């Protein structure tokens, strides 16, 4: 069976690592983005979208179907977006629209990058919108929905000075902090690995039916991602 993956958010901090890892698992990797990802290989099909408001038009030609796994690492910040409304449009509306388009094409497995702070009752817009996005996509009918909730992401952020300061501070104390702590920061590369590992696990279970099916909705918290991607000496 030819395996396909479709990704949005491929040029972001996690997405740039994810496309490289998915290219090793799938026969065809479909990337929809405003600009080409840093990593490109022969199995990749790139579709440029100047504005995600036009995603429906672009999506019509990508050839997603039941054999396609969908991944979203799309996200921004209020500062980058420019307003509350613009932030919500990216983090909620674009993600939910992508999920609905995937569902309409028969896609069965959907993977969403969220945040460990997702909370519909939070006083912070970022946390509330993350929770709303999760809930909206949970209401759709995917065979498997995997939501990943990382803590502070380690890596080079563009336009996120507070996170950069937080990373520098963490590097000073990291030798003293156990990865068993739920708030422990995690590198973007390890988050991408956790996403790819989750997708492969679902594929193996569906292929051989040797183990019970995974939960229809699976939430992978930060501590679990740290554990599953830990390098053993």
C-alpha positions as CSV (number, residue, x, y, z in Angstrom):
1,X,0.0,0.0,0.0
2,X,1.4,3.4,-1.0
3,X,1.4,5.6,2.1
4,X,0.9,9.3,1.9
5,X,1.2,12.2,4.4
6,X,-0.1,15.7,4.1
7,X,1.4,18.5,6.3
8,X,0.7,22.1,7.1
9,X,3.0,24.2,9.3
10,X,6.0,22.5,7.6
11,X,8.2,25.6,7.8
12,X,7.7,26.2,11.6
13,X,9.9,25.1,14.4
14,X,8.5,21.6,14.7
15,X,7.3,21.2,11.2
16,X,10.7,21.6,9.6
17,X,11.9,18.6,11.5
18,X,8.7,16.7,11.0
19,X,8.8,16.8,7.2
20,X,12.3,15.2,7.2
21,X,11.2,12.4,9.5
22,X,7.9,11.8,7.6
23,X,9.8,11.6,4.3
24,X,11.4,8.4,5.7
25,X,8.1,6.8,6.6
26,X,5.8,7.7,3.7
27,X,6.0,7.1,-0.1
28,X,4.6,10.5,-0.8
29,X,4.8,13.6,1.4
30,X,2.4,16.5,0.5
31,X,3.4,19.9,1.9
32,X,1.1,22.9,1.8
33,X,2.9,26.1,2.8
34,X,3.6,29.7,1.9
35,X,7.2,28.9,1.1
36,X,9.1,25.7,0.4
37,X,10.4,23.8,3.5
38,X,14.1,23.7,4.1
39,X,14.2,20.0,3.6
40,X,13.1,18.7,0.2
41,X,13.5,15.3,-1.4
42,X,12.1,13.3,-4.4
43,X,9.0,12.0,-2.5
44,X,7.8,15.5,-1.6
45,X,5.1,17.4,-3.5
46,X,5.0,21.0,-2.6
47,X,1.8,23.2,-3.0
48,X,2.3,26.9,-2.4
49,X,-0.6,28.8,-0.8
50,X,-0.2,32.5,-0.6
51,X,-3.0,32.8,1.9
52,X,-4.6,30.0,3.9
53,X,-7.9,31.6,3.2
54,X,-7.5,29.9,-0.2
55,X,-6.6,26.5,1.3
56,X,-9.8,24.9,0.0
57,X,-8.9,25.7,-3.6
58,X,-5.3,24.4,-3.2
59,X,-6.5,21.3,-1.3
60,X,-8.8,20.2,-4.2
61,X,-5.7,19.2,-6.2
62,X,-3.5,17.5,-3.7
63,X,-5.0,14.0,-3.9
64,X,-5.6,13.3,-0.3
65,X,-7.6,10.1,0.4
66,X,-8.2,7.3,2.9
67,X,-4.5,6.2,2.6
68,X,-3.3,9.7,3.7
69,X,-2.3,10.7,7.2
70,X,-2.7,14.4,8.0
71,X,-0.4,16.5,10.2
72,X,-0.8,20.1,11.4
73,X,2.0,22.0,13.1
74,X,0.5,25.3,12.1
75,X,0.5,28.0,14.7
76,X,1.5,31.6,15.5
77,X,1.5,34.1,18.3
78,X,-0.6,37.2,18.9
79,X,2.4,39.4,18.3
80,X,3.2,37.8,15.0
81,X,-0.4,37.7,13.9
82,X,-1.0,41.3,14.9
83,X,-4.3,41.0,16.8
84,X,-6.5,38.6,18.8
85,X,-8.7,38.0,15.8
86,X,-5.8,37.3,13.4
87,X,-4.2,34.9,16.0
88,X,-7.4,33.0,16.4
89,X,-7.8,32.8,12.6
90,X,-4.5,31.1,12.2
91,X,-4.5,28.8,15.2
92,X,-8.1,27.9,15.2
93,X,-9.8,28.6,11.9
94,X,-7.1,27.5,9.5
95,X,-6.4,24.3,11.5
96,X,-10.1,23.4,11.7
97,X,-10.7,24.1,8.1
98,X,-7.7,21.9,7.2
99,X,-9.1,19.1,9.4
100,X,-12.5,19.4,7.8
101,X,-11.0,19.2,4.3
102,X,-9.1,16.1,5.3
103,X,-12.2,14.5,6.7
104,X,-14.1,15.2,3.5
105,X,-11.4,13.4,1.5
106,X,-11.7,10.3,3.7
107,X,-8.5,10.9,5.7
108,X,-8.6,8.6,8.8
109,X,-5.6,9.6,10.9
110,X,-5.1,13.3,12.0
111,X,-2.2,14.6,14.1
112,X,-2.4,18.0,15.8
113,X,0.4,19.9,17.5
114,X,-1.2,21.8,20.4
115,X,0.2,23.0,23.7
116,X,0.3,21.6,27.3
117,X,-1.3,24.9,28.4
118,X,-4.5,24.3,26.3
119,X,-7.3,25.3,28.6
120,X,-10.7,26.6,27.7
121,X,-11.0,28.4,31.0
122,X,-7.6,30.1,30.9
123,X,-7.4,33.9,31.2
124,X,-4.8,33.8,28.4
125,X,-6.0,33.9,24.8
126,X,-3.3,31.6,23.6
127,X,-4.3,28.8,25.9
128,X,-8.0,29.2,25.3
129,X,-7.6,29.1,21.5
130,X,-5.5,26.0,21.7
131,X,-8.2,24.3,23.7
132,X,-10.9,25.5,21.3
133,X,-9.0,24.1,18.3
134,X,-8.6,20.8,20.1
135,X,-12.3,20.6,20.8
136,X,-13.3,21.6,17.3
137,X,-11.2,18.9,15.7
138,X,-12.3,16.4,18.4
139,X,-15.9,16.9,17.1
140,X,-14.9,15.6,13.7
141,X,-15.0,11.9,12.8
142,X,-11.4,10.7,12.3
143,X,-10.6,7.1,12.9
144,X,-7.6,8.3,15.0
145,X,-7.0,11.7,16.3
146,X,-3.6,12.3,18.1
147,X,-3.1,15.6,19.9
148,X,0.4,16.4,21.2
149,X,0.9,18.9,24.0
150,X,4.5,20.0,24.4
151,X,5.8,22.3,27.0
152,X,8.3,25.2,26.1
153,X,9.8,24.3,22.7
154,X,13.6,24.5,22.5
155,X,14.8,25.8,19.2
156,X,15.4,28.9,17.2
157,X,12.1,30.9,17.3
158,X,11.5,33.7,14.9
159,X,9.9,36.8,16.6
160,X,9.4,35.1,20.0
161,X,11.8,37.0,22.3
162,X,10.2,35.8,25.6
163,X,10.6,32.1,24.6
164,X,14.2,32.8,23.6
165,X,14.9,34.3,27.0
166,X,13.2,31.3,28.6
167,X,15.4,28.9,26.7
168,X,18.6,30.7,27.7
169,X,17.6,30.5,31.3
170,X,16.7,26.9,31.1
171,X,20.1,25.9,29.6
172,X,21.7,27.2,32.8
173,X,19.7,24.9,35.0
174,X,18.9,22.0,32.7
175,X,21.5,19.7,34.3
176,X,19.6,19.9,37.6
177,X,16.1,19.4,36.1
178,X,14.7,15.9,35.7
179,X,12.8,15.1,32.5
180,X,10.2,13.4,34.6
181,X,8.8,16.9,35.4
182,X,5.8,17.7,33.2
183,X,6.9,21.2,32.6
184,X,10.4,20.2,31.4
185,X,11.1,22.0,28.1
186,X,11.4,19.8,25.0
187,X,13.3,20.3,21.7
188,X,11.3,20.8,18.6
189,X,13.2,17.8,17.0
190,X,12.0,15.5,19.8
191,X,8.4,16.7,19.4
192,X,8.7,15.9,15.7
193,X,10.0,12.5,16.6
194,X,7.1,11.9,18.9
195,X,4.6,12.8,16.2
196,X,6.4,10.5,13.6
197,X,6.6,7.6,16.2
198,X,2.9,8.0,16.9
199,X,2.0,7.8,13.3
200,X,4.2,4.8,12.7
201,X,2.7,3.0,15.7
202,X,-0.8,3.4,14.3
203,X,0.3,2.2,10.9
204,X,1.9,-1.0,12.4
205,X,-1.2,-1.8,14.5
206,X,-3.6,-1.3,11.6
207,X,-1.3,-3.3,9.3
208,X,-0.9,-6.4,11.4
209,X,-3.9,-6.2,13.8
210,X,-1.6,-7.9,16.3
211,X,-2.5,-5.5,19.1
212,X,-5.7,-3.8,20.2
213,X,-6.6,-0.7,18.2
214,X,-5.4,2.6,19.7
215,X,-7.9,5.0,21.3
216,X,-9.9,7.0,18.8
217,X,-8.7,10.2,20.5
218,X,-5.2,10.1,22.0
219,X,-3.6,13.0,23.9
220,X,0.1,12.8,24.3
221,X,1.4,15.0,27.1
222,X,4.8,16.5,27.4
223,X,6.1,14.0,29.9
224,X,5.2,11.1,27.6
225,X,6.9,12.8,24.6
226,X,10.1,13.2,26.7
227,X,10.0,9.5,27.7
228,X,9.3,8.1,24.2
229,X,12.1,10.2,22.6
230,X,14.7,9.8,25.3
231,X,18.0,8.5,24.0
232,X,19.1,5.5,26.0
233,X,22.8,5.0,26.7
